[in-house]
Amino acid sequence: MSNTPTYTKNQLALRNGQDKPEIWVCFNGLIYDVTESRLWKNGKHYEHWAGQDLTEELRDAPHTESVFSKFKVIGKIKV
């Protein structure tokens, strides 16, 4: 993963399904492309919005973090 691009929170925020065509979310420091997911259409998944870090919000989700294994890691968040 050393060649994985790094993105800022501002760059992630633009991939919210509204400002740019990509729909990205961050979890545990990794950024996932969820653009093709039917559950993330228009950048919203239930009460969660794309373009942000969802690490804390996963606690309230009815699924585990294994759901992220379905999606491609496209980068990591710059801390």
C-alpha positions in Angstrom: 0.0 0.0 0.0 3.0 2.3 -0.1 2.0 3.5 -3.6 -1.6 4.3 -2.4 -2.4 8.0 -3.1 -3.1 10.2 -0.1 -6.1 12.6 -0.1 -7.0 15.5 2.2 -10.3 15.7 4.0 -11.3 18.5 1.6 -10.5 16.3 -1.4 -12.6 13.5 0.1 -15.5 15.9 0.8 -15.8 16.7 -2.9 -16.5 13.0 -3.7 -19.9 13.2 -2.0 -22.0 12.2 -5.1 -23.0 15.9 -5.6 -19.9 17.9 -6.4 -18.1 15.3 -8.5 -19.2 12.0 -10.0 -17.2 9.9 -7.7 -18.7 8.7 -4.4 -16.0 8.0 -1.8 -16.1 7.2 2.0 -13.3 6.8 4.5 -13.0 4.1 7.1 -10.1 3.5 9.4 -7.9 5.8 7.4 -8.6 4.2 4.0 -10.7 5.7 1.3 -13.1 3.4 -0.6 -14.8 4.1 -3.9 -18.5 3.2 -3.4 -19.7 4.9 -6.7 -21.0 1.6 -8.2 -23.0 0.6 -5.1 -26.7 0.9 -5.5 -26.9 1.7 -1.7 -24.9 4.9 -2.2 -26.8 6.5 -5.0 -26.6 10.3 -4.9 -24.0 10.0 -2.1 -26.4 9.0 0.7 -26.7 5.7 2.4 -29.6 5.8 4.9 -28.6 8.6 7.3 -24.9 8.6 6.2 -23.4 10.9 3.6 -20.4 10.2 1.4 -17.3 12.3 1.2 -16.5 11.8 4.9 -14.9 9.5 7.4 -17.5 7.0 8.6 -15.2 5.2 11.2 -17.2 6.5 14.2 -20.6 6.0 12.5 -20.0 2.3 11.9 -20.8 1.6 15.5 -24.5 2.4 14.8 -24.6 0.4 11.5 -26.4 -3.0 11.3 -23.3 -4.5 9.6 -19.7 -5.0 10.4 -16.6 -3.4 8.8 -16.4 -6.5 6.5 -18.8 -4.6 4.2 -15.8 -2.5 3.1 -14.1 -5.6 1.6 -16.6 -5.3 -1.4 -15.1 -2.0 -2.4 -11.8 -0.9 -3.9 -9.4 1.1 -1.7 -8.4 4.1 -3.8 -6.4 6.0 -1.3 -5.7 6.9 2.3 -6.6 10.0 4.2 -4.0 12.6 5.0 -3.7 13.1 8.7 
